[in-house]
């Protein structure tokens, strides 16, 4: 009797199968959720394949343009040939292209050599772009210091790059700069003036140190004071931007 009473008072325990059993409604929800995830995955894969195809087509188009530029570069000479060759040398990165980043930055791209338009002279001077130089420099001959209305001024000559004829300019001296050359142990004191220049679409009133650069290849050196915040340098290119003089020339 005691055994029967004990059996009668026991409550049956849930089995493992009973613990994880789900209702038909819950099963339907999980099935629909899984189907939706599979559909989303298929959509993502289709978009990725389309993107891959579009990217490949774009690269093929760019490569075709490079080939056309190289072909065109062989049929012209002078500065235009250099510019076309520089464009042909540009490569397309594996990820986001440089062109998109430049467009977002809004900065002008110049080559390692350019022709800088001097507003006061209405003349383009050959220039070397030097990111290692703090201040721009200008080739000036026969520099003479004098005073005007109690302020220091300088008179100097600039040689026209095409004829070597001398152009006389007078400018107020802003300050003196001490320039240390690699070939000398003593710093050179140079007068600093301001000139209005244009490089592509960038116009500036920029500081220039004056010195005799007749022994160098370029009449002007463009330093960081001009490049900072507005210009990027592509060292593989030359003469990538035009001057107002070139824009007026008949084509």
Sine and cosine of phi, psi and omega as CSV:
sin_phi,cos_phi,sin_psi,cos_psi,sin_omega,cos_omega
0.00,0.00,-0.67,0.74,0.03,-1.00
-0.88,0.48,-0.60,0.80,0.00,-1.00
-0.91,0.41,-0.67,0.74,-0.01,-1.00
-0.91,0.42,-0.62,0.78,0.01,-1.00
-0.90,0.43,-0.63,0.78,0.02,-1.00
-0.91,0.42,-0.67,0.75,0.02,-1.00
-0.91,0.41,-0.60,0.80,-0.02,-1.00
-0.93,0.37,-0.48,0.88,-0.04,-1.00
-1.00,0.03,-0.14,0.99,-0.01,-1.00
-0.97,0.24,0.63,-0.77,0.05,-1.00
-0.98,-0.19,0.79,-0.62,-0.03,-1.00
-0.91,0.40,0.70,-0.71,0.03,-1.00
-0.99,0.11,0.47,-0.88,0.06,-1.00
-0.95,0.31,0.64,-0.77,0.10,-1.00
-0.99,0.14,0.17,-0.99,0.03,-1.00
-0.87,0.48,-0.63,0.78,0.00,-1.00
-0.90,0.43,-0.62,0.78,0.02,-1.00
-0.90,0.43,-0.55,0.83,-0.08,-1.00
-0.93,0.35,-0.54,0.84,-0.08,-1.00
-0.96,-0.29,0.12,0.99,-0.01,-1.00
-0.92,0.39,0.71,-0.70,0.03,-1.00
-0.90,-0.43,0.37,-0.93,-0.02,-1.00
-0.99,0.17,0.34,-0.94,0.04,-1.00
-0.85,0.53,-0.57,0.82,0.00,-1.00
-0.91,0.42,-0.68,0.73,0.01,-1.00
-0.91,0.42,-0.61,0.79,0.03,-1.00
-0.89,0.45,-0.64,0.77,0.00,-1.00
-0.91,0.42,-0.66,0.75,0.01,-1.00
-0.89,0.45,-0.71,0.70,0.01,-1.00
-0.90,0.44,-0.62,0.78,0.02,-1.00
-0.90,0.43,-0.67,0.74,0.01,-1.00
-0.92,0.39,-0.62,0.78,0.02,-1.00
-0.90,0.44,-0.67,0.74,0.03,-1.00
-0.90,0.44,-0.66,0.76,0.02,-1.00
-0.89,0.45,-0.64,0.77,0.03,-1.00
-0.90,0.43,-0.67,0.74,0.02,-1.00
-0.89,0.46,-0.65,0.76,0.03,-1.00
-0.90,0.43,-0.61,0.80,0.03,-1.00
-0.93,0.38,-0.66,0.75,0.05,-1.00
-0.89,0.46,-0.63,0.77,0.02,-1.00
-0.90,0.44,-0.66,0.75,0.04,-1.00
-0.89,0.45,-0.65,0.76,0.02,-1.00
-0.89,0.45,-0.69,0.72,0.02,-1.00
-0.89,0.46,-0.66,0.75,0.02,-1.00
-0.90,0.44,-0.63,0.77,0.02,-1.00
-0.91,0.42,-0.67,0.74,0.03,-1.00
-0.91,0.42,-0.63,0.78,0.01,-1.00
-0.90,0.44,-0.68,0.74,0.03,-1.00
-0.89,0.45,-0.64,0.77,0.04,-1.00
-0.91,0.42,-0.68,0.74,0.02,-1.00
-0.88,0.47,-0.69,0.73,0.02,-1.00
-0.87,0.49,-0.67,0.74,0.02,-1.00
-0.91,0.41,-0.68,0.74,0.03,-1.00
-0.89,0.45,-0.66,0.75,0.01,-1.00
-0.89,0.45,-0.67,0.74,0.01,-1.00
-0.91,0.42,-0.65,0.76,0.03,-1.00
-0.90,0.44,-0.63,0.78,0.02,-1.00
-0.91,0.42,-0.67,0.74,0.01,-1.00
-0.90,0.44,-0.65,0.76,0.03,-1.00
-0.90,0.44,-0.61,0.79,0.04,-1.00
-0.91,0.42,-0.67,0.74,0.02,-1.00
-0.91,0.42,-0.67,0.74,0.03,-1.00
-0.88,0.47,-0.60,0.80,0.05,-1.00
-0.91,0.42,-0.64,0.76,0.05,-1.00
-0.91,0.42,-0.64,0.77,0.04,-1.00
-0.86,0.51,-0.69,0.73,0.00,-1.00
-0.89,0.46,-0.66,0.75,0.02,-1.00
-0.91,0.42,-0.63,0.77,0.02,-1.00
-0.90,0.43,-0.70,0.72,0.02,-1.00
-0.87,0.50,-0.66,0.75,0.02,-1.00
-0.90,0.43,-0.68,0.74,0.00,-1.00
-0.92,0.39,-0.56,0.83,-0.02,-1.00
-0.89,0.45,-0.47,0.88,0.00,-1.00
-0.97,0.23,-0.25,0.97,-0.06,-1.00
-0.99,-0.14,-0.08,1.00,0.03,-1.00
-0.81,-0.58,0.20,-0.98,0.01,-1.00
-0.66,-0.75,0.09,-1.00,0.01,-1.00
0.99,0.15,-0.48,-0.88,-0.07,-1.00
-0.89,0.45,-0.59,0.81,-0.03,-1.00
-0.91,0.42,-0.59,0.81,0.05,-1.00
-0.90,0.45,-0.66,0.75,0.03,-1.00
-0.89,0.45,-0.65,0.76,-0.01,-1.00
-0.91,0.41,-0.68,0.74,0.03,-1.00
-0.91,0.42,-0.64,0.77,0.02,-1.00
-0.90,0.44,-0.61,0.79,0.03,-1.00
-0.91,0.42,-0.63,0.77,0.05,-1.00
-0.90,0.43,-0.65,0.76,0.00,-1.00
-0.91,0.41,-0.45,0.89,-0.05,-1.00
-0.98,0.17,-0.23,0.97,-0.01,-1.00
-0.91,0.41,0.71,-0.70,0.01,-1.00
-0.97,-0.26,0.32,-0.95,0.01,-1.00
-0.97,-0.22,0.89,-0.45,0.00,-1.00
-0.89,0.46,0.34,-0.94,-0.04,-1.00
-0.94,0.35,-0.51,0.86,-0.01,-1.00
-0.97,-0.26,-0.72,-0.69,-0.04,-1.00
-0.91,0.42,0.72,-0.69,-0.09,-1.00
-0.96,0.29,0.45,-0.89,0.01,-1.00
-0.91,0.42,-0.57,0.83,-0.06,-1.00
-0.85,0.53,-0.67,0.74,0.02,-1.00
-0.90,0.44,-0.64,0.77,0.00,-1.00
-0.92,0.38,-0.64,0.77,0.02,-1.00
-0.91,0.42,-0.67,0.75,-0.01,-1.00
-0.88,0.48,-0.63,0.78,0.01,-1.00
-0.93,0.36,-0.58,0.82,-0.03,-1.00
-0.97,0.25,-0.46,0.89,-0.01,-1.00
0.96,0.29,0.28,0.96,-0.04,-1.00
-1.00,-0.06,0.51,-0.86,0.02,-1.00
-0.98,0.18,0.66,-0.75,0.06,-1.00
-0.98,-0.20,0.80,-0.60,0.05,-1.00
-0.83,-0.56,0.29,-0.96,0.04,-1.00
-1.00,-0.04,-0.04,-1.00,-0.01,-1.00
-0.95,0.30,-0.30,0.95,0.11,-0.99
-0.74,-0.67,0.69,-0.73,0.01,-1.00
-0.58,-0.82,0.19,-0.98,0.13,-0.99
-0.95,-0.32,0.89,-0.46,-0.08,-1.00
-0.99,-0.17,0.78,-0.63,-0.01,-1.00
-1.00,0.09,0.84,-0.54,0.03,-1.00
-0.99,-0.15,0.91,-0.42,-0.11,-0.99
-0.87,0.50,-0.69,0.73,-0.06,-1.00
-0.90,0.43,-0.49,0.87,-0.03,-1.00
-1.00,-0.09,-0.30,0.96,-0.16,-0.99
0.78,0.63,0.77,0.64,-0.13,-0.99
-0.51,-0.86,0.60,-0.80,0.05,-1.00
-0.99,-0.12,0.78,-0.63,0.01,-1.00
-0.93,-0.38,0.65,-0.76,0.05,-1.00
-0.92,0.39,0.71,-0.70,-0.09,-1.00
-0.69,-0.72,0.53,-0.85,0.15,-0.99
-0.98,-0.22,0.74,-0.67,0.00,-1.00
-1.00,0.00,0.88,-0.48,-0.11,-0.99
-0.79,-0.61,0.97,-0.24,0.01,-1.00
-0.96,0.30,-0.20,0.98,0.02,-1.00
-1.00,0.05,-0.20,0.98,0.00,-1.00
-1.00,-0.07,0.73,-0.68,0.00,-1.00
-0.96,0.29,-0.70,0.72,-0.08,-1.00
-0.85,-0.53,0.61,-0.79,0.03,-1.00
-0.92,0.40,0.38,-0.92,-0.03,-1.00
-0.71,-0.70,0.54,-0.84,-0.04,-1.00
-0.79,-0.61,0.67,-0.74,0.06,-1.00
-0.95,0.32,0.90,-0.43,-0.01,-1.00
-0.76,-0.65,0.75,-0.66,0.00,-1.00
-0.94,-0.34,0.46,-0.89,0.08,-1.00
0.78,0.62,0.82,0.57,-0.02,-1.00
-0.96,0.29,0.80,-0.60,0.00,-1.00
-0.82,-0.57,0.76,-0.65,0.02,-1.00
-0.99,-0.11,0.67,-0.75,0.06,-1.00
-0.42,-0.91,0.13,-0.99,0.01,-1.00
-0.94,-0.35,0.56,-0.83,0.08,-1.00
-0.62,-0.79,0.87,-0.50,-0.03,-1.00
0.82,0.58,0.60,0.80,0.06,-1.00
0.99,0.16,0.04,1.00,-0.01,-1.00
-0.93,-0.38,0.52,-0.85,0.01,-1.00
-0.96,0.26,0.72,-0.69,0.04,-1.00
-0.77,-0.63,0.24,-0.97,0.09,-1.00
-0.72,-0.70,0.59,-0.80,0.11,-0.99
-0.91,-0.42,0.71,-0.71,-0.03,-1.00
-0.45,-0.89,0.19,-0.98,-0.01,-1.00
-0.90,-0.44,0.61,-0.79,0.09,-1.00
-0.86,-0.51,0.74,-0.67,0.00,-1.00
-1.00,0.06,0.75,-0.66,0.10,-0.99
-0.90,0.44,0.74,-0.67,-0.07,-1.00
-0.92,0.38,-0.38,0.93,-0.05,-1.00
-1.00,-0.02,-0.56,0.83,-0.09,-1.00
-0.87,-0.49,-0.21,0.98,-0.09,-1.00
0.93,0.37,0.13,0.99,0.12,-0.99
-0.90,0.43,0.55,-0.84,-0.07,-1.00
-1.00,-0.07,0.70,-0.71,0.08,-1.00
-0.92,-0.39,0.80,-0.59,-0.04,-1.00
-1.00,-0.06,0.78,-0.63,0.06,-1.00
-0.82,-0.58,0.53,-0.85,0.12,-0.99
-0.81,-0.58,0.79,-0.62,-0.03,-1.00
-0.65,-0.76,0.53,-0.85,0.07,-1.00
-0.93,0.36,0.69,-0.72,0.01,-1.00
-0.99,0.15,0.81,-0.59,-0.01,-1.00
-0.98,0.20,-0.69,0.72,-0.05,-1.00
-0.15,-0.99,-0.02,-1.00,0.16,-0.99
-0.93,-0.37,0.60,-0.80,0.02,-1.00
-0.86,-0.51,0.65,-0.76,0.09,-1.00
-0.99,-0.11,0.89,-0.45,-0.06,-1.00
-0.92,-0.39,0.82,-0.57,0.01,-1.00
-0.98,-0.19,0.90,-0.43,0.01,-1.00
-1.00,0.03,0.50,-0.87,0.02,-1.00
-0.91,0.41,-0.45,0.89,-0.06,-1.00
-1.00,0.05,-0.02,1.00,-0.05,-1.00
-0.68,-0.74,0.52,-0.85,0.03,-1.00
-1.00,0.01,-0.25,0.97,-0.02,-1.00
-0.96,-0.28,0.66,-0.75,0.02,-1.00
-0.96,0.29,0.58,-0.81,0.02,-1.00
-0.98,-0.19,0.75,-0.66,0.02,-1.00
-1.00,0.02,0.83,-0.56,-0.03,-1.00
-0.81,-0.59,0.62,-0.78,0.11,-0.99
-0.96,0.30,0.52,-0.86,0.01,-1.00
-0.88,-0.47,0.77,-0.64,0.04,-1.00
-0.81,-0.59,0.10,-1.00,0.09,-1.00
-0.90,-0.43,0.66,-0.75,0.06,-1.00
-0.71,-0.70,0.59,-0.80,0.11,-0.99
-0.99,0.12,0.83,-0.55,-0.04,-1.00
-0.77,-0.63,0.26,-0.97,0.09,-1.00
-0.67,-0.74,0.77,-0.64,0.06,-1.00
-0.79,-0.62,0.97,-0.23,-0.16,-0.99
0.90,0.43,-0.81,-0.58,0.03,-1.00
-1.00,-0.07,0.05,1.00,-0.03,-1.00
-1.00,-0.05,0.85,-0.53,0.07,-1.00
-0.93,-0.38,0.69,-0.73,-0.01,-1.00
-0.56,-0.83,0.46,-0.89,0.27,-0.96
-0.98,-0.19,0.98,-0.18,-0.20,-0.98
-0.91,-0.41,0.46,-0.89,0.06,-1.00
-0.99,0.11,0.64,-0.77,0.05,-1.00
-0.73,-0.68,0.69,-0.73,0.22,-0.98
-0.99,0.10,0.56,-0.83,-0.01,-1.00
-0.97,-0.24,0.75,-0.66,0.07,-1.00
-0.33,-0.94,0.36,-0.93,0.01,-1.00
-0.98,0.22,0.94,-0.34,0.00,-1.00
-0.95,-0.32,0.41,0.91,-0.06,-1.00
-0.89,0.45,-0.38,0.92,0.00,-1.00
-1.00,0.05,-0.05,1.00,-0.01,-1.00
-0.96,-0.27,0.22,-0.98,-0.09,-1.00
-0.99,0.17,-0.37,0.93,-0.11,-0.99
-0.81,-0.58,0.67,-0.74,-0.03,-1.00
-0.96,0.28,-0.31,0.95,-0.06,-1.00
-0.69,-0.72,0.58,-0.81,0.14,-0.99
-0.86,-0.50,0.83,-0.56,-0.01,-1.00
-0.99,-0.13,0.88,-0.48,-0.04,-1.00
-0.97,-0.23,-0.15,-0.99,-0.08,-1.00
-0.92,0.40,-0.40,0.91,0.01,-1.00
-0.90,0.43,-0.39,0.92,0.06,-1.00
-1.00,-0.07,-0.60,0.80,-0.09,-1.00
-0.97,0.25,-0.52,0.85,-0.21,-0.98
-0.81,0.59,0.81,-0.58,0.14,-0.99
0.96,0.27,-0.20,0.98,-0.09,-1.00
-0.80,-0.60,-0.26,0.97,-0.12,-0.99
-0.71,-0.71,0.66,-0.75,0.14,-0.99
-0.92,-0.39,0.52,-0.86,-0.07,-1.00
-0.93,-0.37,0.82,-0.57,0.15,-0.99
-0.98,-0.19,0.98,-0.21,-0.12,-0.99
-0.94,0.35,-0.20,0.98,0.02,-1.00
-0.99,0.10,-0.16,0.99,-0.07,-1.00
-0.91,-0.41,0.32,-0.95,0.09,-1.00
-0.68,-0.73,0.59,-0.81,0.05,-1.00
0.76,0.65,0.81,0.58,-0.02,-1.00
-0.99,0.13,-0.28,0.96,-0.01,-1.00
-0.88,-0.48,0.49,-0.87,-0.02,-1.00
-1.00,-0.04,0.21,-0.98,0.07,-1.00
-0.92,-0.39,0.33,-0.94,0.07,-1.00
-0.82,0.57,-0.56,0.83,0.03,-1.00
-0.89,0.45,-0.69,0.73,0.02,-1.00
-0.93,0.38,-0.57,0.82,0.01,-1.00
-0.91,0.42,-0.46,0.89,-0.01,-1.00
-1.00,0.06,-0.25,0.97,-0.03,-1.00
-0.94,0.35,0.65,-0.76,0.04,-1.00
-0.90,0.43,0.62,-0.79,-0.01,-1.00
-0.98,-0.19,0.00,0.00,0.00,0.00
